[in-house]
Structures are given as structure tokens and as C-alpha cells.
């Protein structure tokens, strides 16, 4: 089942109209309609708003693995979230449905990929290290340019965002506390 169909199914199960979901999520009515009809793929930021409004974890919209509690995640068994429209591929480095308080992601950011047009904030902390390429992050009103080997850590309640300003795919490890996926 597609993400759009899962959003629609959960919205209807909760007896919400699109207009009500729009108010709860802060996403426009037209955008939500397009998501449910699979005409657009939501960014992770938008999907997080929808998940919060529907009172589920963002991973609710993706396929569930057969094994829930594990300690080790083999490279070939990582759960991947691919969104071609956002130019980002996420690989979950912790067991998908674990009860850990950290979330580690291996992210591939194609040239021009970015976190969204607007800065966003939420509770918690974030840590990022650039493994390959370059990354520009904005935290509050400061902009930082990170290159291979550079890292950053910041409180997530400060408005923040990121983008790949380079010409090659940037690879990073991103750690969030608490988990957002």
C-alpha cells in the first residue's frame, strides 16, 4: 500500500475530514489531497507533521519488518526510505521498531537536496557528521558549511534546516534524540 493510501486510510479510521487534518497538521488541504491520491510525495518534514496530527510514528507509513527487536542491523538489511522527489535516501541504522532513545540515519543527499523551504523545529537534539561531500546547515540565524569529516550538534528546538550545495551526493550520519522516524 502506498504512503498516500495509508494516510487516507488512517485519516478515515480516525473519522477526520481532509480539512480537519489540514488544521491539525498545518499542511494545506490541496497538498493533503494530492498526497492521498499519490500525486505528490511528501517530504519527511511534511510526513512528520501528518504523522503527528494522526498520532502515529512516521514509520507507520512504511512497510514493517518481520523482526521487531534486534540489536544489530546488517548493512544489507537496513530499512530504506527513498523519496526521489526530495532527492534523499534514508537508511535506518537502528532496528526499525526498537525502543531506543536514539535514532541514527545514514543519509544520501543528492545535489540540491534540502530539508524544506522553511526552517523547522521540534524537541530534542541532533548530531550530524559528513562522511562524503558537503553540507550546509542553518541553526537559528547562523549558517554553517560542513565538509568531509566535519560534524555539528545542536538543540532541535532551534529552527534549523540543511541542504547539499555541492555537485556530488553527500553522505552523512544523522543522529536524533528522541527518534523522529
C-alpha positions as CSV (number, residue, x, y, z in Angstrom):
1,X,0.0,0.0,0.0
2,X,1.3,3.5,-0.8
3,X,2.0,6.3,1.6
4,X,-1.0,8.2,0.3
5,X,-3.4,5.3,0.7
6,X,-2.1,4.7,4.3
7,X,-2.6,8.4,5.1
8,X,-6.1,8.3,3.7
9,X,-7.0,5.0,5.5
10,X,-5.7,6.3,8.9
11,X,-7.5,9.6,8.4
12,X,-10.8,7.9,7.7
13,X,-10.3,5.4,10.5
14,X,-9.9,8.4,12.9
15,X,-13.1,10.0,11.2
16,X,-11.2,13.1,10.2
17,X,-12.0,15.2,7.1
18,X,-9.2,16.5,4.9
19,X,-10.0,19.9,6.3
20,X,-9.6,18.7,9.9
21,X,-6.3,17.0,9.0
22,X,-5.1,20.2,7.3
23,X,-5.8,22.2,10.5
24,X,-4.1,19.6,12.8
25,X,-1.1,19.1,10.6
26,X,-0.5,22.6,9.2
27,X,-0.4,21.2,5.7
28,X,-2.7,22.7,3.0
29,X,-5.9,21.0,2.1
30,X,-4.8,20.8,-1.6
31,X,-1.4,19.3,-0.6
32,X,-3.1,16.6,1.6
33,X,-5.5,15.7,-1.2
34,X,-2.6,15.3,-3.6
35,X,-0.7,13.1,-1.1
36,X,-3.7,10.9,-0.6
37,X,-4.1,10.4,-4.3
38,X,-0.3,9.8,-4.7
39,X,0.1,12.8,-7.0
40,X,2.9,14.1,-4.8
41,X,5.4,12.5,-2.4
42,X,5.5,14.4,0.9
43,X,8.9,15.5,2.3
44,X,10.0,13.8,5.5
45,X,9.2,17.1,7.3
46,X,5.6,17.1,5.9
47,X,5.1,13.5,6.6
48,X,6.2,14.1,10.2
49,X,3.5,16.8,10.5
50,X,0.9,14.4,9.1
51,X,2.0,11.6,11.4
52,X,1.9,13.8,14.4
53,X,-1.6,15.0,13.5
54,X,-2.7,11.4,13.1
55,X,-1.0,10.4,16.3
56,X,1.3,7.8,14.8
57,X,5.0,7.4,14.3
58,X,6.2,8.3,10.9
59,X,7.3,4.7,10.3
60,X,3.6,3.7,10.3
61,X,3.5,4.7,6.7
62,X,6.3,2.3,5.6
63,X,6.4,-1.5,5.4
64,X,7.1,-3.2,8.7
65,X,10.0,-5.7,9.1
66,X,9.4,-9.3,10.1
67,X,11.6,-9.0,13.1
68,X,10.9,-6.2,15.6
69,X,13.5,-6.4,18.3
70,X,17.1,-6.7,17.2
71,X,20.4,-5.3,18.3
72,X,22.4,-5.5,15.1
73,X,21.4,-4.1,11.8
74,X,23.3,-5.5,8.9
75,X,24.1,-3.1,6.0
76,X,22.1,-5.2,3.5
77,X,19.1,-5.3,5.9
78,X,18.8,-1.6,6.6
79,X,15.3,-0.2,6.2
80,X,15.4,2.4,3.4
81,X,13.2,5.4,2.9
82,X,13.5,6.6,-0.7
83,X,11.9,9.8,-1.8
84,X,13.0,10.6,-5.4
85,X,11.3,14.0,-5.4
86,X,13.2,15.2,-2.3
87,X,16.5,13.7,-3.6
88,X,17.1,12.0,-0.3
89,X,17.6,8.3,0.7
90,X,17.4,7.4,4.3
91,X,18.8,4.2,5.8
92,X,17.8,3.4,9.4
93,X,20.8,2.4,11.4
94,X,18.8,1.1,14.4
95,X,16.2,-1.6,14.4
96,X,13.1,0.0,13.0
97,X,10.7,-0.6,15.9
98,X,13.2,-0.6,18.7
99,X,12.6,1.2,21.9
100,X,15.9,3.0,21.9
101,X,16.1,6.7,22.6
102,X,18.5,7.4,19.7
103,X,17.8,7.3,16.1
104,X,20.7,7.0,13.7
105,X,20.3,7.5,9.9
106,X,22.7,7.1,7.1
107,X,21.6,9.6,4.5
108,X,22.4,10.1,0.9
109,X,21.7,13.7,-0.2
110,X,21.8,14.2,-3.9
111,X,23.0,17.6,-5.2
112,X,20.4,20.2,-4.5
113,X,18.6,18.2,-1.8
114,X,17.3,20.2,1.1
115,X,15.2,19.8,4.2
116,X,12.4,22.1,3.1
117,X,11.7,25.7,2.1
118,X,11.2,26.7,5.8
119,X,13.3,26.0,8.9
120,X,11.7,23.6,11.3
121,X,12.0,22.8,15.0
122,X,11.0,20.1,17.4
123,X,12.0,18.8,20.8
124,X,15.4,17.0,21.1
125,X,18.9,17.2,19.9
126,X,20.6,16.4,16.6
127,X,24.1,15.3,15.6
128,X,25.5,15.1,12.1
129,X,28.8,14.0,10.6
130,X,29.7,14.4,7.0
131,X,31.2,11.3,5.5
132,X,31.4,12.4,1.9
133,X,30.7,15.7,0.1
134,X,29.5,18.9,1.8
135,X,26.5,20.0,3.8
136,X,25.2,23.4,4.6
137,X,23.2,23.6,7.9
138,X,21.3,26.6,9.3
139,X,20.7,26.7,13.0
140,X,18.8,29.8,14.1
141,X,20.2,32.6,12.1
142,X,23.6,31.1,11.6
143,X,24.7,29.1,8.5
144,X,27.5,26.5,8.7
145,X,29.3,24.9,5.8
146,X,30.5,21.4,6.7
147,X,32.9,19.3,4.6
148,X,34.0,15.7,4.8
149,X,34.9,14.8,8.5
150,X,33.1,17.9,9.9
151,X,30.3,17.4,12.5
152,X,27.7,19.5,14.3
153,X,25.4,19.1,17.2
154,X,22.5,21.3,18.2
155,X,19.2,21.5,20.1
156,X,16.4,20.7,17.7
157,X,14.0,23.3,19.3
158,X,16.1,26.0,17.5
159,X,14.7,26.5,13.9
160,X,17.0,24.5,11.6
161,X,17.4,23.2,8.1
162,X,20.0,21.8,5.8
163,X,20.9,21.5,2.1
164,X,23.5,19.9,-0.2
165,X,25.1,22.8,-2.0
166,X,27.6,20.6,-3.8
167,X,27.7,18.8,-7.1
168,X,28.1,15.3,-5.7
169,X,25.9,13.2,-3.5
170,X,26.7,14.0,0.1
171,X,26.7,11.1,2.7
172,X,26.1,11.8,6.3
173,X,25.2,10.0,9.5
174,X,22.5,11.9,11.4
175,X,21.5,11.1,15.0
176,X,18.3,12.3,16.5
177,X,17.2,12.2,20.1
178,X,14.4,11.4,20.6
179,X,13.7,9.4,17.4
180,X,11.6,11.1,14.7
181,X,11.1,8.1,12.4
